Amino acid sequence: MTLNSVLLMLQKLIDISLVWMIIYFILKSLKNNVKMILLFKGVLFIIVLKVVSDFFNLVTIGLILEYVIMWGPLALIIVFQPEIRNILEHIGRNQLLGRHKILTLDEREKLVYEIMNAVEYLRKSRIGALIVIERDVSLNDYIERSKKIYADISSELLISIFFPRNPLHDGGVIIQGNKITSAGAVFPISINSKINKRLGTRHRAAIGISEESDCISLVVSEETGKISIAVGGVLNYNLSLDDARMLLIEELKPKKEILLDDEFEEEDEEVSQDENA
C-alpha cells in the first residue's frame, strides 16, 4: 500500500465523517422543532413519491414532481427562513462558550423558589403571566424584539412585570440562567390543530415557543388562575403548585448531573456491599 493510497483513504474517511456529522446535528436540531419535523416528513414523502413514479413510469405525476423538486428548495428557504436560521445557530453554538449557563443546585433552587412565589401570588390574584426559561436553544431573536431588562431573578420583579397596569404585562418574560433577560416578548402561536380551542393566546404562545425550542414555558391563566407548563410542544395543564415546582426542578436538572448521580449511586452501592462483606 503506497502513501498516496493511504492519503486517499484518509481523505475519503474525513469526507464521509464530516457529512455524517452534519446530518447528525441537523437531525438532533429537528427533534426540538415541530415545524421542521413536518417539513422533513414532507420532503421525504416527495422523494419517495418521485422514486415510485419513476419506477412505474407515471409521466404526469413525475413531471409535476420534477418542477416541485426544481423550485421547492428556493420556496422552502424563503418560507422557513427563521427555522433554518435557528438550526444553523444551534449547530454553530458551543454550550460551554455561549450565553447559556449551567446553574448550580443552589441557583436552580433559588430560581424555582422565586418563580413559584410569583406564580402563587399571580394565581391567587388572577393575573395572567407567561414565563419562558431558555435552555440550550437560543431565544435571542425574541429577546432582540422585546424590552431588555437583565436583572436578578426575584418574585417581586416578576409580579410587577405582569401587574395589569404595567406596559409589559401582555408579553412574556424570558429567563436566561438565573437572570430575567427581557419582558414583553411576543412568541409564535402554535398551529397544532389538536390543541383545545378553549385555550387562550398565552397558552398557545407557550406551546408555540416550546415547539420551536427546548425552552420551558410556564403559564398562569388570567381567567381561572390555573398553572400550566409547556415542554417540547406538550402542555401540562392545570398543575398544582407542588406539581409545577417538581416539574420545573426536573426539567432544569442538567443531563451531566443525572449521569454523575447515577455514578455516585453505583459507587455507594459498591461501598455498602464491601462494608457488609
N, C-alpha and C positions, 0 to 999 in steps of 0.2 A: 504494500500500500504506500503510495507516494505522498509527499507533503501536500501537493495540490488537491488530491482526492480527500485528504483529511480536512483541509480548509473548506472544501466544497461541502462536505457533510456537516461541518460545524456551522457554515453559513445557512444551510437549509434548516438545521435544528433550531437556530436562533430565530429564523424567519417564522417557522411554524409555532414556536413558543410565544412570540410576540402576538401572532394572530389569535391564539387561544387565550392569551392574557386579556386582549381587548374584548373578545367575546365574553369572557368570564365577568369582567367588570360591567359590561353592558347588561348582561342577564342579572347580575347582582343588583344593579340600579333599577331594573324593570320591576322587580318584586315590590318596590316601595311606591310605585306609581300605577294606579289603576288605569288611567288613560293610555299610558304607554303599553300596558299589557294588552289592552283591547286593540291598539294599533298593531302590535306584534302579531296577534292572532289573525287580524285582517290580512296583513301582508303574507303570512304563512298560508292562509286559505287561498289567496290569489295565486301563489306559486304552485300549490297542489292542483288547483283547477287548471292552470296552464299546462302542467305536465299531463293531466288526464286528457285535455283537449287535443294535445299533440299526439298522444298515444292512440286515441280513437279517431283522429283526423277530423275533428269538429272545426270546420273552417270559420264559421261565423263567430262563435264564442272565442276562438283562438285569435281572430283579428281584433276583436274588442279588447281582449286581454293584452295584446301587444301594445295598443295605444295606452292602456292603463299603466302597464309596466314602463312605457317610454316616458310618460308625463307624470306618473304617480310620485316619484321621489321629489320632484320640484314642488308639487302640491303639498306633500307631507311636511317638507321643510318649512313652508310658509305657514301652514295651519298649526303645526306642533312646534313652533319655534321656542316657546317658553319651556316646554318639557325637554326638548333636545338640549337647550342651554343648561338646564338643571342637571341633566345626566352628565354632560361634559364637565360641569363644575364639580360634581360629586366624584367623578373619576380622577380629576386633577387635584383634588384637595387631600392633603395629608392630615389626618386627625390630630397627630401629635404637634404639628406646626400651625394648625388652623386656629380659628377662634373658639372652636368647641372645647369646653373644659370638662375634664373628668372630675366630678365632685367627690370629696371625701365623704365618709359616713356621717360626720357631724354636719357638713354642709348640706347633704341631702336631707337629713332630719330637720334642719332649720328651714330649708326650702319648703318641705311638705308641711311643716308646722305653720309657717306664715301663710301659705296658700289656703290651708284648711281653716285657719282662724278667719281669714277674709271670707271664704266661702260660707262658713257658718253664719256670719253676720249678714251677708248678701242674701242667703236663703231665707232667713227669718224676716228680713226687710222686703222681700220680694223685689230685689234689684237684679236685673239681668246682667250677666257677665260672660265673657269668653276669654279664657286664659290659655295661651299656646306655649308649650315648653319645647324649645328646639333640642334635637339630639344630634345625630350625625349628619343629616341632610340640612344644608344651609337654608335659612329663611331670609337671606339678605335682600332679595328682591322685594319682599313685603315690608321689611324694615326701612328700605330706602323711600318707600311711598307713605310712610307713617310718621308720627311725631316721635323723634328720638328722645329718650329720657336717660338711659344708662344709670340707674340708681340701684342701691342695695335693696334686696327683696324685703318687703315688710307688709304686714296685713293692712296697716293704716294707709299706706300708699295705694295698695290695690283697691281698697274700699273707696278712697277719694276719687280714683280714676273712674270708677263705674257709678259714682253718685249721679243721679239723674240730671242735675244741673251742670255737670262737667261737660265741656265741649267734646271730650274724647270718649264719653261713656258708650256711644253707639258702636265703636270699633272694638277690636280685640287687642289684648296685651300680649307681647312676645317676651318670653324669658329665655335668656341665654346663660347657661351655667347658674350662678346664684345672683344674677343681675336682671332687673327689669329693663330691657333694651329699648322698647318703644311701646306706644299706645296709639289707639285709633287706627289700627291696622285693618285693612279690608282683605278678606280671603275669598277664594273662589267657592261658589256654591256647588255642592255635589249634584251631578246629573243622574245619579243612580235611581232608576225607576222603582226599586224595591223599598225605598225609604218611605216611612209612614207619612202621609200627606198632612197629618196634624202637626208635624214638627215645624217649628218656625225657622226664620232665617239664621239665627245663631247656631242652631243645631246642624243645619245643612252646611253652613260655613265650616263648622268644626269637623264634620265628616269630610268635606271637600279638601281642606288643607291636610287632613290625615291621609287622604288618598294620594296626594302629591308628594308627601314627605313622610319621614318616620317620626314626626312630632307627636306629642301628647296634647290633646285638646280637651280642656275642661269647660263645661257649660253650666251656668246657673240660669234656670228658666225664670223669666220675669213674671209670667202668669201664675205658675204653680210652685216655684221655688225648688223644683226638683233638680238634682245634680246628675250630670251625665259626663262620661269621658269617652272620647273617640280615639282609637288607636288603629292604624292600618286600615282605615275605611270602615271599621266596625264600631258602632255606637253602643256603649254600655249605659243603658237608660235607667233613670230613677234609682240611683245608688244611695245608700245610706252614707253618713259621714265616715263611719268606720270602713265601709267597703271602698269608698273613694280614696281614703287615706292609704289603705293597704295596696290598692291598685297602683297608685302613684309611686309608692315605695318600691313595688316590684318592677314597674316599668323603668324607673330611674336607676335601678341597680345595674352597674356595668357588667358586661359579659366576663371580663377578666376576673372580677371579684368572685363571680359564681364559680369559675374554674378553680380559683385559689381556695375557696371554701370547700369544694369537693376534695381537693388535695389534702387540706388540713383535716377533714373528717376521716379520710383514709389513714393519715398518719396517727390520728388519735386512736382509731380502732386498733392499729398495729401496736401502739404503745400499751393500750389496755390489755390486749391479748398477751403481750410479753410480761406485764405485771401479774396477770392471772397465772401464767405459767410458772 
